[in-house]
Amino acid sequence: MTPADAPPCPPPLLSVVMPAYNEAAILGATAREVVDGLRHRGLRFELLIVENGSTDGTPAIAARVAAAVPEVATHSLRRADYGEALRAGLLAARGEVGVIFDVDYFDLDFLDAALIRLASDAAARPAVVVGSKRAPGARDGRPWHRRAATAAFGAILQTALRISVSDTHGMKVIDLSVLRPVIRACRHGRDLFDTELVLRAERAGLAVAEIPVTVRERRPSRTPLWRRVPRTLCGLLRLRLAVGPAPGRGGHGPAGHGPGATGG
């Protein structure tokens, strides 16, 4: 049988999207750990590394990993933009389920628990499962000022935007079969893409669940709060104007809580 006659490979079940900006120090090790873990679980998957605007060796490392590992592909964006990197990766994903992992924050145990939630009966099946740093049972090992900022941000989201979950940033597992139109509708990049994704999913009447996680830093944060907080608050105002007022929580149901996870 010639290569042209070979049957096509089945599409992956999972598409792991991993934005990468100046992550040369840890990208190779992270990619190997994620790939080895998913292979061990016997899952069909692809890992999409979305390099965006890096000024270090990240593009070269991503290219070497993609050349050596058949499940890995890399995409490059010219400008550093975490949210746009997520959007581009999710829209390029071929899998039925999308997974959002960061180079410095990922957890395969959370993925296991989230996949169980996605396998729920249709009536209880969430479209998005969030790895929450604030849900009951979560353990957050970050410095106190970052924990306080996360708590304040979550309070604003739940009060002003009526988001049902306690956290919107970080790891997520999503049902791409229903969320692709929502992803295309998202326009807020940088810090707010994943918040907009959760908000628009709930506005569309889709269920969103959360699972408590344990957070350990693999490297210090590179964005000071004094710079990020004003930018995020202005972005939230723009997001509120773009999406409009909440129609009420009826139809969404309460956010579910699953078993705990450990991770970065």
N, C-alpha and C positions, 0 to 999 in steps of 0.2 A: 504493500500500500504506500503510495507516495504521500508527501505532506498535503498535497492538494486534495487527496481523497480521504484524508483522515477526518473522522467526525468532529464537529466543532465542540470545544470545551463548554460544559454547562456554565451558565452565568453564576457568579458568586452569590452565596446567601447573604453575606455581610460585606458592606463597604465601610471600612474604617477610614475616616477623614482626619488627617493630622496636620494642622497648620504648623509651619516652621519658619520662624524669623530669628536669625542669628543664634541657631541652636547647634553649632558645630561641635560643642563639647559633649553633648549627650544624645544627639540624634541617632547615631549609629547604634549605640547600646539600646536605646528605646525601641527602635525598629526591630532589632533582633529579638528583644524580649516579647514584644507583641506578636511577631510572626511565629516564634517558637510556641508561645502559649496557645495561639489559635490553631496551629497545626496539631498540637497535643490534644486539643478538643475535637479534632476531626472535622472541623468546619470548613466549608468552601468560603473563601474570603478574598478580598483585595484590600491592600493598604495604599491609600492615596496620600502621599506627602505633598502638601501644597506650600511650597517655598514662596515667600512673599517679601520682596525688597531686602533680602539679607545682604549684609556687607562683609560677612566673614566667609568661612568655607562651607557654609550650609548647602549651597547649590551643588557643589562638587560631591559632597558626602551623599546627598540625596540621589544624585545620578549614579554613584557607585553602588549604593544599596539596590536601586532599581535594576541595574545591570546584572547584579548577582542573585537577586531573589525574584523568582517569576511572579509572585503574588503582589509585588510592589510596583507602583507607578508613581511618577513625580510630575507635578505641574508647577509652573513658575508664574508669578505675578510681578510686575515691575515695581509696584508700590507696596510698602509695608501696611497691611490692613488685615487684621485678624478676621473681622467679620466677612469681608469679601473673600478671603481665603476659604472660610467655611462654606460660604454660598457656592463658590466655584467648585469645590470638591464635592459637595452634596449633589449638585446638578450634573456633575460628571459621573457620579456613582452608578454602577450597574446592578448593585445588589438589591434585594428585597428589603433589607434592613440597613439603616445607616447608623454608624457609631461615631460619635465625636469624642476623640481623645486629644489631649495636648501632649507635646513632647515631654513636658515636665509633670504631667498630671494624667495618669491613666490607671485603670484597675480592671483586670480581667475577672475578678470575683464580682464586681459590680455588673459587668457584662453578663455573666452567668445568671445573676438574679434578675436583671432586666429582661433577658430573653424568656425567662419563665413567665414574667408578667405579660410579655407580648404574645405568649402562647395561651393566654386566657380565653375563655369563651367570648364569642363575638360581642355579647352585651356588655362585658366588663373590660374589653381589650383597650388599652390606652394607645394613642397615636404617638405619644412622647413619654419616655421614662427619664426623669432627671435624677442625676446623682446629687443629692442635696447635702450641703455642708451644715444646714440648720435644722433639718428634720429631727424629730425625737430619735435618739440613738446615734446621731452623728457625732464624730469626734474630730475637732478641728485643731491641729497642732501648729497653726500659723501664729505669728506675733499678734498680740492683743489688738493693735490698731487695725490690722487687716480683718480680724474677726468682727470688730465693731463696725467697720465700713460695710462688710457683708450684711450684718444684721440691719443696719440703717437702710441700705439699698433694698433689702427684702421687705422691710416695713413700708417703704414708699411704694413699691410695686403692688403690695397687697392692699394698701389704703387708697392710693390714687388711681391705679390701673385695674385693681380688683383681680389680679392674678391669683390663682388658687394655691399654687405651690410656694414653698418658702425660699426657693433659690432658683435662679435661672442660668447662672454661669457655670461652666465646667462640663463634666461628662454628661453625655446623653445617648440614648438609644431610641431611634425613631423609625416609624413605619413609613418607608419611602413610597409605598404604593398609594397612600392617601395624602402624604405631605408634600409631594413635589409641587403642586400648584401653590401651596403656602410658601414654600421656599422661593419660588419665582417671584412672589409678591413682596418678599422682604427687601427693603431698600436701605436699611440702616446698618452700616458697617461698623468698623472699629470695635468698640466695647459692647454694642447693643444688638448685634445680629441675633444672638441666641435668645435674648430677651424678647425681641420682636417675633422670633419663630414661635416661642411658647405662647405669647400673647395672641398672635394671629390664629394659632391652632385652637385656643380656647374660644376666640371670637367666632370661629367656624363651627363650634359645637363639638369639637373633638376632645376626647378625654386625655388628661395629662396626669401622670402619676409621679411619685418621687420615692426614692430609696435612700436612706441615710448612708453616708460614706464616712470614711476616716481620711483626713487630709494630712499628708506629710509632704513638706517641700523638698523637691529634688534639687532645687536651686533657689536663691533669693529672688524675690520679685524685682523686675527691672524698671517698673513704672512707679514713680513716687505718687503717693495718694494726693498730695497737693496739686499735682498736675491732672490726675485722672478724675478726681471727684467733680470739679467744675465742668469738665468736658462731658462726663456722664450725666450730670443733672440737666445740662442744656440739651443733650441728646434725648433724655426722657421726655422733656417738654415737646420736642419735635415729634417724638414717637406718639405721644398722646394726641397731638393734633392730627397726625397722619392716620391713626387707627380709629380714632373716635371714642366716645364713651362706651363703657361696658353695658351691654343689654341686660345685665343681671346674670347671676350664676346658675339660674335654672337651666337644666339641660346638660351642664358639664358634670355635675356630681362632685363629691369631694375628692380631693387628691388622695390616691391610695398610698399606702406605705408597705414596703416589702421588707425582706430580711436585710440585715446590715451587710456592708461590704467593707473591705479594706483597700486602701490604695493611696496614690500619691497626690 
